[in-house]
Amino acid sequence: MHDDQFFQKNSIQHHLASIFDDLPGFIYFVKDRDLRYVAYNPRLCEIFESKHILGKKDDDFIPPHILEDIRKDYLRILETGQSIINRIELVPRGSGFVDWSTTTKKPLLNTAGTICGIIGITRPFDQGTTSLTLNDELGTALTLLHQNYRDNIPIIQLAQAANLSLSSFLRKFKATFGMTPKSYLRHLRVQEASHLIVRTTQTFAEISHHCGFADQAHFSREFSRILKEPPSAYRARYRL
């Protein structure tokens, strides 16, 4: 019996997708070589705000300015066969909300060992780093960052909180999160700003001050760089 017949006869595809719905916040998907969705769990439909995803591409749901980097990842996986493992990034969660998530994307191989598509999961960052938060040397520094993201926390203070030398702290942080503490802090501020843009009527000047940016211009630059569009366009697209 061929693999596809086995999947169809036993509804394996449905069970693979549905099991992730018992894990809060998890997103699961499979794409073919043309980057069309061939399997996914319902939570992805919620994020895309669409009931019909099968056979469609990200182009149908994601703005072009955001899609560019995503497509580069997929094409690199298909070309090289190299996976993206546990990358920490801000991921859309529907209606303009973004959250820290841990993303893994891997090439999908057929029985002949040829890449026939891509399989991926995205899980909430907190669940992906429970052991880190509780046990790792960086846990205390991470908590300090999340609690005081509006302030310009000296990096040496974060290193001291983790009981590490500055060089060791920077090396461990970059290895764990794929970015420097300063970059992580900027992402935290943009995350909070994106929520305020959608949920409140605050002006951009008020939001920039609340989130710890130097001024509105600085806020607009960082927001546009990380979320790939200016705050005004983001509010126009996602305003509740």
N, C-alpha and C positions, 0 to 999 in steps of 0.2 A: 504493500500500500504506500503510495507516494505521501510525502509530508503534507501537501496541501489537502489531499483527501482525508488524511488522519485528522487534520485541524477541522475540516468541515464536518466530518462524521461525529466527532466528539465535542464540538463547540469549544475547542481549546482556546481559540482566539478570544471568545467572550469571557471565559474564565480568567485568562491572563489579564485582560483589561479591568475586569470588575474587582479583582482582588486588591487593586491599588486604591479603590474607593473606600476600603476599610482602613486605610492609612491616611489620616487627616492631612490634606494639603498636597498629596502626591499627584504628580502628573505622569502619565505613561503614554508613549506613542511609538509607532513603527511607520517608517516611510520606505517607499520603493526607490529605485535609482533615479527616478524622475522627480523625487522629493514630494510625491503625493502620499497623503495619509492613507494607510491601509489597515491600521489598528490604533486604538486609543481608548482611554477611559473617559467617561462622561464629564469629568471635571475640565477636560480640555475644551469641551463644547461650551461650558459655562464661561470660561475665560474668553473664548472667541465670540461669545454671545450668538451662537449659531447651532441649530439642530442638525445641520448637514455638513459634515466635514469629510466623510469618506470620499476618496478620490480627488480631493482638493489639495491645494498647496497653501503655504503661508502667505503667498501673494494675495490670496482672497481675503485675508484677515489682518495682516500686519502692514502698516504704512511703509512705503519704499525706503524712507530714510532710516528706519529701524531694521528693515529686512536685510540690508546689505551685509552687515556683520554676521548675521545668523546664517545667511547663505554661504558665506566664506567658510564658516565652520563645517557645514555639511559637505561642501565640495572637497574640502581638505580631507575629511574622513573617507569619502568615496575614492579619492585619488591615492591616498597614502595608506589607508587601513589603520591609521593611528587613532586611538580613542581619546576622548576628552573625559577625564576622570575627576569627579568631585570638585568641579570648578565652582567657586563661590561668586555669585553675581546677583545683581538686582534683576528680578524676573517679573513681568506683568502678571497680575492676579485678577484681571478683569476690572472694568469700569474705571480705568485710570490708576488703580492701585498697584504699587510695586512692592515687592518684599525680597529680603535676602533669601536666596535659595542655593542649594547645592545641586549642580547639574552634571549628569553623566550621559555621554552620547558615544555609542560604539557602532562599528560596522556590523551588519548582519550578514552571516555567511550561509550559503545554501549547502546542500549535501556534497557538492563538488568542491567546496572550499572557496567559492567565488563570492565576492561582495555583491549582494543582491539588494541591499538597502541599509537603513540606519535604524537602530533602536535606541530609545532614550528615556530617562526618567529625571524628573526634577522634584526634589523634596525640600520642605521648609528647612531653612538654615539651622534653626534651634534644634530640630530633631537630628540633623546630621552632625551636630557638634556637641551633643549632650556630654559625652565623655571628655571632650575638650574643655567645656565650660567648668566641669566639676573637678577634673583631675590634672589637666595640663597646666604647665607653667604660665601660659598665656591667658588663662581664664580670668584672673583678677584684672589684668590690663584690659581685656575685652569688656568686662563689666564696667570698668571705669570709663571707657570710651562711650559706651551706650548710655550711661547715666549723665555724662557731661559733654555730649556732642556739640552743644552750643558754644562751648569754651575752647580756646586755643590751648589744649593740654600739651605741655612740654613733653617731647618724646622721652626724655630722661626720666620723667615722672612715671610714665608707663613702664619703662624698663625696671625702675625701682619697685613698682607694684608687683612685677613678675619675678623679682629677685634675680634679675639677669643684668649682665653688663649691656651697655648700649649696643655694641656690635652684635652680641649674641641675640638680643631681643629683635633687632632689625632683621637679622638673618632668619630667625625662626618665624617671625611674623610674615615675611615675604614668602617663605616656603609654604606656610599654611594657607594664606589667603590670596596669594598671587598678586599682592599689591602692598605698598608701604602703609604704615599707620596713618600718614597724612591723607593718602588717597582714600583709605577706608573711611576716615572721618568725613571727607567730602561726600562720599557716597551715602553715609548716614544722614547728612544734612539734606541732600537731594531727596532721599527717601521720605523724610518727614515733610519736606516742602511739597512733594507730589501729592501727599495725602491732604495737606492743607489747601492746596489749589482746588482739589475736587470737593472737599467737604465743607469749606468755609467761603465766606465772601471777603476775606481779608485781601487788602491790596498786596501787590507784589513787594512793595517796600516793607509792609508789616511782616510779610512772610519771611523775607530775607533777614530782617532783624531777629525775628523769633528763632530762626534756624541757625543763627550764628555767622551769617555771611557778613563780609566787611561793608557791603552796600548792595543796592539793587543791581547795579551793573555786574558786580562780582557774582551775585546769585544767578543772574541770567546766563552768564558765560558758563558757569559750572553745570547748571541744569541742562543747558543745550548740549554740552559736551558729553554728559553721561546718559541722558535720555533721548538724545538725538533730535530734539525739537525745543523751541523756546517756550517759556512758561505760558505765554499768551495763547499759542497754538494748542498746548496741552490742555489748558482750561477750556478752550472753545470745543475741543473734541470730547472731553470727559466730564464736563461739569454736570453734576447730579441735578 
